[in-house]
Amino acid sequence: MPDNSKRYVALLTGGTGYVGSRLLIHLTHSGWQVDVVVRPDSDLSLLAPFADSIRVHLHDGSTESMIRIVAESRPDVVFHLASLFLAQHSPRDIEPLINSNILFGAQLLEAMKLNDVRRLVNTGTSWQHYENRDYSPVCLYAATKQAFEQLVQYYAEAAALQTISLLLFDTYGPDDPRKKLFTLLRQVGREVTPFAMSPGEQLIDLVYIDDVVRAFVMAAERLMADRVVMPEHYAVSSGTPLKLKELVGLYCKVTGSNIPIEWSGRPYRCREVMTPWTGGETLPGWAPLIGLEQGIRLMEKLVEGDNL
């Protein structure tokens, strides 16, 4: 088991994003030394409150730079959350998707191998399993996430990396700057003109940010306890998806909002996920603790209790 008297070091990619920054907060408050990998053009605003307690490493895009970063950090665990998410892509998005979701990760794996760093918590997506298949990518983004997992498999076999991939569903929580559903609902709620949405029959699986962060921490603890031999994959799911139309209704009820939605005002997008993936295993010992209604209240700061 992990030694509670030791200060562990985490190397974190994606720390400038919402989920990554919330994981950083938790690890920092729990006594970890957190090293963050950033690019020259990264927005560091979410990291500003922790500038004095974290170490920031600038990655210039080269493999040599990543090798140097891992050598300087010497982490006990690498948390890989960095990615470029695009639900739909255009031709100009091909190179950014490959560079962000495959090349950057491959450089990280090689750097881990060369520096004898063996523990990795990776981030995948439920969108790798369209229509509940063993593998069927919803979009090119999901295909790049699967491609990276194939690289992980190689390094696990050839370099004895111990890895856990957490496949995320939709995530939400307070102070979320992403252009996600609840951000849209707040914006539409301030307007008079109805907002055109799909018929709203698709099921949405939402997991509150505290529960997501806890899954990453528990995965790291599992790695540090030497319980992982070959790559493991776990779904971070609420287990209780809700139809989009019902979800909007619940949000309106909890917040007292009157949001003008024009249902069926636009068609479903190509390869719309109507039913979330249900074939994943759950990380041993983990279960969501915050239900959707409570999560909405916490997100909108209608009650106290945010644990991060």
C-alpha positions as CSV (number, residue, x, y, z in Angstrom):
1,M,0.0,0.0,0.0
2,P,1.1,3.6,-0.5
3,D,3.3,5.1,2.3
4,N,1.2,7.9,3.9
5,S,4.4,9.4,5.4
6,K,5.8,10.1,1.9
7,R,5.0,13.1,-0.3
8,Y,4.1,11.7,-3.6
9,V,4.8,13.4,-6.9
10,A,2.2,13.6,-9.7
11,L,3.0,14.6,-13.2
12,L,-0.2,15.9,-14.7
13,T,-1.1,16.6,-18.3
14,G,-4.3,18.5,-19.1
15,G,-4.0,20.5,-15.8
16,T,-5.2,23.6,-17.6
17,G,-8.6,22.0,-18.4
18,Y,-11.6,21.7,-16.1
19,V,-11.2,18.1,-14.9
20,G,-7.5,18.3,-14.8
21,S,-7.5,21.5,-12.7
22,R,-10.0,20.0,-10.2
23,L,-7.8,16.9,-9.9
24,L,-4.8,19.3,-9.3
25,I,-6.7,21.0,-6.5
26,H,-7.5,17.7,-4.8
27,L,-4.0,16.3,-5.1
28,T,-2.4,19.6,-3.8
29,H,-4.8,19.7,-0.9
30,S,-4.0,16.0,-0.2
31,G,-0.3,16.8,0.1
32,W,1.0,15.7,-3.3
33,Q,3.6,17.6,-5.2
34,V,2.0,18.3,-8.5
35,D,4.0,19.0,-11.7
36,V,2.0,20.2,-14.7
37,V,3.0,19.9,-18.3
38,V,1.8,22.8,-20.4
39,R,2.3,24.0,-24.0
40,P,3.6,27.5,-24.9
41,D,0.1,28.6,-25.9
42,S,-1.7,27.1,-22.9
43,D,-4.2,29.2,-20.9
44,L,-2.8,29.1,-17.4
45,S,-5.7,31.0,-15.7
46,L,-7.1,27.9,-13.9
47,L,-3.6,27.3,-12.5
48,A,-3.0,30.8,-11.2
49,P,-4.2,30.3,-7.7
50,F,-1.7,27.4,-7.3
51,A,1.3,29.1,-8.9
52,D,3.3,28.9,-5.6
53,S,2.6,25.2,-4.9
54,I,3.0,23.5,-8.2
55,R,5.8,23.1,-10.7
56,V,5.0,24.0,-14.3
57,H,7.0,22.4,-17.1
58,L,6.9,23.9,-20.6
59,H,6.7,21.3,-23.4
60,D,8.0,22.6,-26.7
61,G,6.4,19.8,-28.8
62,S,9.5,17.7,-29.1
63,T,10.1,14.2,-27.7
64,E,13.4,15.4,-26.2
65,S,11.5,18.1,-24.3
66,M,9.1,15.5,-22.8
67,I,12.0,13.2,-21.8
68,R,13.6,16.1,-20.0
69,I,10.3,17.0,-18.2
70,V,9.8,13.4,-16.9
71,A,13.4,13.2,-15.8
72,E,13.1,16.5,-13.9
73,S,9.7,15.5,-12.3
74,R,10.5,11.8,-11.4
75,P,6.8,11.3,-10.7
76,D,5.3,8.4,-8.7
77,V,2.2,8.6,-11.0
78,V,1.5,10.2,-14.3
79,F,-2.1,11.5,-14.8
80,H,-2.7,11.9,-18.5
81,L,-5.8,14.1,-19.1
82,A,-4.6,16.3,-22.0
83,S,-6.6,16.0,-25.2
84,L,-8.3,17.9,-27.9
85,F,-12.0,17.2,-27.9
86,L,-14.1,17.7,-31.0
87,A,-17.5,16.1,-31.4
88,Q,-17.2,16.7,-35.1
89,H,-14.2,17.6,-37.2
90,S,-13.2,19.4,-40.3
91,P,-10.2,18.8,-42.6
92,R,-8.2,21.5,-40.7
93,D,-8.7,19.6,-37.4
94,I,-6.8,16.4,-38.5
95,E,-3.3,17.5,-37.5
96,P,-4.3,19.1,-34.2
97,L,-6.3,15.9,-33.2
98,I,-3.3,13.6,-34.1
99,N,-0.8,15.9,-32.5
100,S,-2.8,16.3,-29.3
101,N,-4.3,12.9,-28.8
102,I,-1.7,10.6,-30.3
103,L,1.7,12.2,-30.8
104,F,1.8,14.1,-27.4
105,G,0.8,10.9,-25.6
106,A,3.4,8.8,-27.5
107,Q,6.1,11.2,-26.4
108,L,4.9,10.9,-22.8
109,L,5.0,7.1,-22.9
110,E,8.5,7.0,-24.4
111,A,9.7,9.5,-21.8
112,M,8.2,7.3,-19.1
113,K,10.0,4.3,-20.4
114,L,13.4,6.0,-20.7
115,N,13.1,7.4,-17.2
116,D,11.8,4.2,-15.6
117,V,8.5,5.8,-14.6
118,R,6.0,3.0,-14.6
119,R,2.6,4.2,-13.4
120,L,0.0,5.9,-15.7
121,V,-3.6,6.8,-15.2
122,N,-4.9,7.5,-18.7
123,T,-8.2,9.2,-19.8
124,G,-10.4,7.6,-22.4
125,T,-14.0,8.2,-23.4
126,S,-17.2,6.2,-23.5
127,W,-17.5,7.4,-27.1
128,Q,-15.1,4.7,-28.0
129,H,-18.1,2.4,-27.8
130,Y,-20.8,3.7,-30.1
131,E,-24.1,1.7,-29.9
132,N,-22.6,-0.4,-27.0
133,R,-20.1,-2.1,-29.2
134,D,-16.7,-3.5,-28.0
135,Y,-15.2,-0.8,-30.2
136,S,-16.8,1.7,-32.5
137,P,-15.7,5.3,-32.4
138,V,-18.5,7.9,-32.4
139,C,-16.2,10.5,-34.0
140,L,-12.5,11.0,-35.0
141,Y,-11.7,12.2,-31.5
142,A,-12.9,8.9,-30.1
143,A,-10.8,7.0,-32.7
144,T,-7.7,8.9,-31.6
145,K,-8.3,8.0,-28.0
146,Q,-8.5,4.3,-29.0
147,A,-5.4,4.7,-31.1
148,F,-3.5,6.0,-28.0
149,E,-4.7,3.0,-26.0
150,Q,-3.0,0.7,-28.5
151,L,0.2,2.6,-27.9
152,V,-0.3,2.1,-24.2
153,Q,-0.7,-1.6,-24.7
154,Y,2.6,-1.8,-26.5
155,Y,4.5,0.1,-23.7
156,A,2.8,-2.0,-21.1
157,E,4.0,-5.2,-22.7
158,A,7.5,-3.9,-23.9
159,A,8.4,-1.6,-21.1
160,A,6.4,-3.0,-18.1
161,L,4.2,0.2,-17.7
162,Q,1.4,-0.3,-15.3
163,T,-1.7,1.6,-16.7
164,I,-5.3,2.2,-15.9
165,S,-7.6,4.0,-18.4
166,L,-10.6,5.7,-17.0
167,L,-13.3,6.1,-19.7
168,L,-15.3,9.2,-18.9
169,F,-18.9,10.0,-19.7
170,D,-20.2,13.6,-19.4
171,T,-18.8,15.5,-16.5
172,Y,-20.1,18.6,-14.7
173,G,-19.6,20.8,-11.7
174,P,-19.2,24.3,-10.3
175,D,-17.2,27.0,-12.1
176,D,-17.0,24.9,-15.3
177,P,-15.7,27.2,-18.1
178,R,-16.4,24.6,-20.8
179,K,-19.2,25.2,-23.4
180,K,-21.2,22.2,-22.0
181,L,-25.0,21.6,-21.6
182,F,-25.4,23.5,-18.3
183,T,-23.5,26.5,-19.6
184,L,-25.8,26.6,-22.6
185,L,-28.9,26.3,-20.4
186,R,-27.8,29.2,-18.3
187,Q,-27.3,31.3,-21.4
188,V,-30.6,30.4,-22.9
189,G,-32.3,31.0,-19.6
190,R,-31.3,34.7,-19.9
191,E,-32.7,35.0,-23.4
192,V,-36.3,35.3,-24.6
193,T,-35.9,33.6,-28.0
194,P,-36.5,29.8,-27.9
195,F,-33.3,27.8,-28.5
196,A,-33.6,25.0,-31.1
197,M,-32.5,21.6,-29.8
198,S,-32.9,18.0,-31.0
199,P,-36.0,16.0,-30.0
200,G,-34.2,15.3,-26.7
201,E,-34.7,11.5,-26.5
202,Q,-31.0,10.8,-26.2
203,L,-29.8,9.5,-22.8
204,I,-27.2,11.6,-21.0
205,D,-24.9,10.0,-18.4
206,L,-23.6,12.8,-16.1
207,V,-21.0,12.3,-13.4
208,Y,-20.3,15.1,-10.8
209,I,-16.7,16.3,-10.8
210,D,-16.0,15.2,-7.2
211,D,-16.8,11.6,-8.2
212,V,-14.7,11.9,-11.3
213,V,-11.7,13.2,-9.3
214,R,-12.1,10.4,-6.8
215,A,-11.9,7.8,-9.5
216,F,-8.5,9.2,-10.7
217,V,-7.2,9.2,-7.1
218,M,-8.4,5.7,-6.5
219,A,-6.8,4.5,-9.8
220,A,-3.5,6.0,-8.7
221,E,-3.8,4.3,-5.3
222,R,-4.5,1.0,-7.1
223,L,-1.3,1.4,-9.2
224,M,0.8,2.3,-6.2
225,A,-0.4,-0.8,-4.4
226,D,1.0,-2.8,-7.3
227,R,-2.4,-4.4,-8.2
228,V,-2.1,-3.8,-11.9
229,V,-0.1,-6.0,-14.3
230,M,-1.7,-5.6,-17.7
231,P,-3.6,-2.4,-18.8
232,E,-7.0,-2.1,-17.0
233,H,-10.0,-0.1,-18.3
234,Y,-12.9,1.2,-16.2
235,A,-16.0,3.2,-17.0
236,V,-16.6,6.2,-14.8
237,S,-20.4,6.2,-15.2
238,S,-23.3,7.4,-13.0
239,G,-25.2,4.3,-14.0
240,T,-28.4,6.4,-14.2
241,P,-28.6,8.2,-17.5
242,L,-31.5,10.5,-18.2
243,K,-33.1,11.7,-21.4
244,L,-32.0,15.1,-22.5
245,K,-35.5,16.5,-22.3
246,E,-35.9,15.1,-18.8
247,L,-32.5,16.5,-17.8
248,V,-33.5,20.0,-18.9
249,G,-36.7,19.6,-17.0
250,L,-34.9,18.6,-13.8
251,Y,-32.5,21.5,-14.2
252,C,-35.4,24.0,-14.5
253,K,-37.1,22.4,-11.4
254,V,-34.0,22.6,-9.2
255,T,-32.9,26.1,-10.3
256,G,-36.4,27.6,-10.7
257,S,-35.5,28.5,-14.3
258,N,-37.8,28.9,-17.2
259,I,-35.7,28.0,-20.2
260,P,-37.3,28.4,-23.7
261,I,-36.4,25.3,-25.7
262,E,-37.7,24.5,-29.1
263,W,-37.6,20.7,-29.1
264,S,-37.1,19.1,-32.5
265,G,-35.9,22.4,-33.7
266,R,-32.8,20.7,-35.2
267,P,-32.1,17.1,-36.1
268,Y,-29.8,14.8,-34.2
269,R,-26.2,15.1,-35.4
270,C,-24.5,12.3,-37.3
271,R,-23.8,9.3,-35.1
272,E,-25.7,10.9,-32.2
273,V,-25.2,8.8,-29.0
274,M,-28.8,7.8,-28.1
275,T,-27.9,5.2,-25.4
276,P,-24.6,5.5,-23.4
277,W,-22.2,2.6,-23.3
278,T,-23.1,0.1,-20.6
279,G,-20.4,-2.5,-21.1
280,G,-17.6,-1.1,-19.0
281,E,-16.3,-2.5,-15.6
282,T,-16.3,-0.2,-12.6
283,L,-13.1,0.6,-10.8
284,P,-12.9,-1.6,-7.7
285,G,-14.2,0.3,-4.6
286,W,-15.5,3.3,-6.7
287,A,-19.2,4.3,-7.0
288,P,-20.7,7.8,-7.7
289,L,-21.7,9.4,-4.4
290,I,-23.5,12.6,-5.7
291,G,-26.8,12.2,-7.5
292,L,-27.9,14.5,-10.3
293,E,-30.3,16.7,-8.4
294,Q,-27.7,17.2,-5.6
295,G,-25.0,17.8,-8.2
296,I,-27.0,20.5,-9.9
297,R,-27.5,22.2,-6.5
298,L,-23.8,22.0,-5.8
299,M,-23.0,23.2,-9.3
300,E,-25.3,26.2,-9.0
301,K,-24.1,26.8,-5.4
302,L,-27.6,26.4,-4.1
303,V,-26.2,24.3,-1.2
304,E,-22.8,23.9,0.5
305,G,-20.7,20.8,0.2
306,D,-18.3,20.9,-2.8
307,N,-15.5,18.8,-1.5
308,L,-12.7,20.1,-3.8
